[in-house]
Amino acid sequence: MFSQPVFWQGLGMGASLIMPIGAQNAHVIRTGVAGRHVVLTVLTCVLIDVTLIALGMSGFGALIEHSPALLLAARWGGAAFLLWYGLRCLRSCWQGAAAPHAGEGQAAATASRALGIVLAMSLLNPHVYLDTVVLLGAVGSSLAANHRVSFAAGAMTASLLWFSALGLGARRCAFVLARPAVWRSIEGVTGTTMLVLAALLLLEN
């Protein structure tokens, strides 16, 4: 039975976890500014979230929480990924690298390469799993059985709305975001955020 209040609960919680800046969001912005395979990137992010939310609602999140080996692997692997990506963004900021644009080269324009990059940015980031599988899964699984579908639908809708707005919004605002000063700020904020997230992962008990 569909419950509108529970749907909005899932939408709100999903949005609060998806919207903070991270590797995935930064990549969607980068793709939108470049104007290359924006729809492919957005759909891939949404489908990954939908799949992981469904896994979390099925109880897979509880399995991860009770597996020290999986948590340790996710922590160290994720910290390494966040550290690499953060340093990459800060180097770009320091060197004053220009924002990507549609004419960067044929290799960058291939759909297979674009898909590979967005999969790496999404699936190698541990916070994607922590947010969707563990946190949303834990909250959703604690609800009454007849409310879980409503909660999951709300969280999935948040992903669809957010990534669509982010990718298409970045594309429409490319003339502003591609300015050197603005792009350096984006890279700097993204890189700093990635390093903070990496440190928080390593400091968790």
N, C-alpha and C positions, 0 to 999 in steps of 0.2 A: 504494500500500500504506500503510495507516494505521500510524503510529508513535506509541505512547503517550508516550515520552520527548520527542519533538519537539513533540507536542501540548502537553505541560506547559511546554516551553520557550516556545512561542508564547503560552500563557496567562500565564506569568509576565512576559514582556517586555511584552505588551499591557497587563497590569494596571499595571505600573510606569510606563507612559507615559500611561495614561488617568486614573489615580487622583489625581494632584496637582491641587490646586484651580486652576481657571481659569474663564474666562467661561462655558463650556459647563456645567461642573459646578455653578457658582453658579446658573445659570439653572434647572437641574433641581431644585436645592434650593428655590429661590424658588417654582417651580411646585408642588412637593410641599407646601410650607407653605401656599400659597394654596388647594390642593386643586382646581385647575382644569386639566383636560386633562392629567393626569399620565401616563396611558398613551400618549396621542398624543405627548407630548414625549419620553418614554423610547424609544418605538418609532422615532421620527424620528432620534434620536441614534444608536441602534443601527444603523439602516439606512444612515445616512451613513457610519459607521465601517466597516461591512461592505463597502460600495461602494468606499471609498477604500483599504481594505486589499487588496481584489481588484485594484484598479488598480496598487497598489504591487507586488504579486506578479507582475503581468504585465509589469513593466519600466518602467512610467510614472515611477516614482521616479527611475530613472537619467536619464531624459530631463530631468526638472526640475533635477536636480543639475548637468547639463551645459549648462544654459541660463541664462547670466548675467542676461538680461533678465527672465526669469520669477522668478528668485531676488530680484532687486532690487525688482521690483514687489511680491512677497510680503512682503519685509522692510519697505518703507516703508508699504505699505497696511496690513499687519498691525500695525506700530507705532502708526499713527494710530488704528486700531480699539482696540487695547489701552489707549492713552492716554485716549481718550474714555470707554471703559467704566470704567477705573480711577478717573478723576476723578468720574464719575457716582456710583460706589459710595462714594467718600470724601466727596462732598458729602452723600449720604444719611446716612452715618455721622455727619458733623459736625452736620447739622440734626436728627438724632435721628428720622428718618422711621420710621414704624411698619412692621412686616412686612406683606406683602400678605395679604389675606384674601379669602374667597370672595365677599364682598359689595361688592367695589370698583366694580362697574359692569357694565352689559350689554356694553359694547364690549370689555372685558377678557375677557369670558366666551366670545367667539366662537371656534370651532375654527379658522377661517381665520386670524385674527389670532395665535392661539397658535402655529399652524404657521409663519407668517411670521417670528415672533420667534425660534423655535428654529432655523429655517434660517439666519437672519442670525447668531445667536450661534455657530453651528457653522461655516458656510461662509465667514464673514468673518474667522475666527480662523486666522492662518497656522500656528499650532502644531498644529491638527488635521491639516493636510497634512504638516507636517514629521514628526509622530509616526507617522501611519498610512501615508502614501504613501512618504515618503523613508526613514525609519528602519526601520520594520517591513518595508517593501518591499525595502530593501537586505539586511537579514539573511535574510529569507525567500528572496530570489532567489539568495543565495549557497549555499543548501542543495542537496542532491541533488534532482533533479526529482521523485523518488518521495516526498520528505519535505515538499515545499512545501505540499501540501494540508493535511497534519497541522498544520504551523506556522500556516497561515492560519486553520484551524478553531479552534486554541487562542486566537489573538489575537481572533478574532470572538467567541468564547465569553466572553472577559474583558470585552469591551464590553457584551455582553448582561447578564452577571451584575452588573457594576458599576452601570450606569445603572438597572437594575431595583431594585437594593438602595438606591441613592441616592434615586431618586424615591419609592419606596414607603416607605423608611425615613423620609424627610423628612415624608411625609404622616402617618405614625404618630407622629412626634415633634414635630408642629406645635405642640402645647401648650407645649413647651419652647423650640423654635427661634423661635417668634413673640414671645417675651418681648422687650421693648424693648432691654434690655442685651445679650441674646444676639444679637439681630438686628443691633444696631450693631457688635458684634464681628465677625460674619460679613461685613458690608459693609466694615468697616475692613480685615480681613485680605484679602478679595477685591480691594479697590481697591489696596492696597499691592502685592499679588502682580502685578496687571496692570501697574502702573507699572514694577516691576522687570523683568518680561518685555519690556516695550516698550523699556526702556533696553538690555537685553541684545541685543535684535534690532538696534538701531541701532549698537551697539558691535562687532557681529560684523564680521570682516574678509571 
